[in-house]
């Protein structure tokens, strides 16, 4: 089965580490492409290509501010990712509960050995 085009699927778009880093940077507010490129060690055209993909899947918005184009996070686009990963919350909670019980039992056993 062929993969969905990167520009049509939010999961494929965020599979690229630099795009995830861009989203993290944009959480703090609007930034021009030049700032993002510099921060991530990318060329301006390379950063622009990543931003285009993120814009096309609805994760960022942009607008003109004088001669610059500013980009900002549109977190609504992450709803599908949030809903999908949320399905694993019960699994992780149960796993952490089992780990906590195991650690408690170990600590209890060590306390008993120390008392002897």
Protein Blocks (a to p, Z undefined) as FASTA:
>chain_A
ZZddfklcfklmmmpmklmmmmmmmmnoccdfklmmmmnopafklmmmmmmmmmmnopac
cddehjbccddddfklmmmmmmmmmmmmmmmmmmmmmmmmmmmmmmmmmmmmmmZZ
